[in-house]
């Protein structure tokens, strides 16, 4: 790479490729991204202090399901002293941290996984308090609670399901043309009804 902008372009090209690759193709993209990082480190390691490059690396790692590395790169972008990172980076860092928590749980460390999800929820709450609520952030909170429900038992799982329903409902109310929060809201309602924790809802979404 001649300069940092060229490295950013290369990472963004990989992001575009990730949109259409199959699950089987992810390993190839992971190797390709690792090669890009090696090139950056060998040519000019100081570029890794560039917020724009770190944002791109965060997105690229997230798109190929390398969640821990994505969280680290987004964190580097957000900590940049010139404050160049976007709000989107903070949202995605929180989202990918919650997805990483499921991996940590599957590796046998539920305590650390719960901490990761709690940190994501606190981060998203701060963003809502600072910049007002949006459909995207409300849905991300719902998603974090969905993942908490996946890795929990007993009261923690029940509370997570209730909060999943609550925040996906709030996200849908902000934008009733958005089917993603609506579908997840109905999923949470169905599970809560199935386990006997909620009543059957009739015409509640009309």
N, C-alpha and C positions, 0 to 999 in steps of 0.2 A: 504494500500500500504506500502511495506517495504521501498521503495525509490522512488525518482522522476521518474527514468527510467520506473519503473513499471506503474506509472500513465500515462506516455506518451504512453506506449504500450496499455493500456486500452482505451485511447482516440483514438488512431489510429485504434483499433478494431471497435470502433463505426463509425469511418469514412468509413471503409470498408463496414459496414452494411448499411450505408446511401446510398451507391452506388446502392443498389438493392431494397431499401424499396419503398413502394408506398407512395402517398401523405397522405393516411390515417395512415401510419406507422410513419410519422414524429413526431407526438405528443408523441408517445412512446419513440422515440430516444431523444426528448427534455427532457423528464422526466429522462431518463437514464443519460444524460449528466449532468443534474442538480444534480443528486445523486453523480456522480463522483466528481463534484466540491465541494459538501458538504463534501465528504470524505477527499479531499485534504485539505480543510480549517480546518477540525477538527484534522487531523493528523500532518500536517506541512504546515502552510499557506505560509511559505517562499518559497515553491516550485513554487508559482505563480509568483516569480521573475525570474524563469528559462526561458530563451529565447526559448529553444526547446519545452518546455511544452506550452508556450504561442502560438507558431506557430501552434502546434497541436490543441490547443483549438480554435484558429482563424479559422483554416480550418474546424474543426468539426461544429462550430456554423454556418459558411457559408454554409456548405453542408446541414444543416437542416433549412436553411432560417431564421436564427436569425442574421440578418446583422449588427445591431448595436453592439451586443456583439462581433461579429467577428472582426469588425473594432477596438474595444477596445483591444482585445487580440493581434491582429497583431501589434497594436501600442505599446503595452507593450514589445513585442519581438523586435521591431525595436529600441526602446529606451534603450535596455539593454546596460549597460556600457561596456560590453566586446564585443559588436558588433558581436554577433553570428548569428543574423537573416540573412536569405537569401534574395536575390533580389526578388525572387518569393513572399516572404511575402509582400514586398512593392507593388508589382503589384496587388496581391490579395486584399490588404487593399484598394487600389484605386478602384478596380473593385467592391468590396462589398459595399464601401461607396456610389458609384453611384446607386447601387441597393437599398440601404437603402434610398436614396433620393426619390425614387418613393414611398416608404411607407410613408415617411414624407409628401410628397405632398398629398397623399391620405387621410392623417389625417388632411389636411387643411392648412398646413404651406408651401406654395410654395416658399416663400422667403428663408427659411432655406434649403429647398430642392435644390434650385438653388446654394446656397453657398456650399453645400456638393458636388455637381457635379463639380463646379468650382475648389474646392480643389483637387478632384480626377484628373481632367485634368492637373492641375499644377504639381501634384506629378508625373504623367506619363510623362509629358514633361521633368521634371528634370531627370528622369531615362533615357530617350532617349538621353538627352544632355550629361549625365555622362557616359553612357555605350554603346551608339550608338543605332540606331533603330533596333527593331526586329519585326518579324511578330506578335508575341504575344502582344507586347505593342502597336503597331499600331492598332491592332484589338480591344484592350481594350479601346483605345481612341475613336475609332469608336463606340464602345458599349456605352461609356459614353455619347456621343453626341446623340445616339439613344434614350437613356433614357431621355435626356434633351428634345428631340423632343416630347416625350410622355407626358411630364408634362408642356409644354409651348404653347404659342399662338403667332400669328403674326410673327414679324420679328425674334424673338428669335427662334421660331420653324423652320422657313425657314432656318436660318443660321445653326441651329443644323442639319437639314437634309442634307444640302450641305456639312457640315463637316463630317457627318456620311459617306456619299458617298466617300469623299476625303480620309479619313483614312482607310476605309475598302478596297478601291482600292489600296492604298499604301501597306497595309498588304498583299493583294493578289499578288501584283507585287513582293513582297519579296519571296513568295512561291506559285507559280501558281498551285500547286497540292492541295492546301488547299481550300476545298470547302466552309468552314464557312465564311471567309471574302468575297469570291466571291458572295455567295448567299445574304449576307447582302448588298453588293454594289449594286446588281441588285434590291433589294427591295427599297433602297433609290432612285435609278434612276427612278423606276416605280412610286413612290409616287411623286417625283418632276415633272415628266412628267404629271401625273394625275392632279396635282393642277396647271399646266400651268407654272411652274417655270423653266422648262428645256426642251430642245429639245429632240426628239426621237433619241436615239443613235443606229447606225447601225454598226455591226461588230467591235464595240469599244473594245470588250473584247477578240478578237481573237489574 
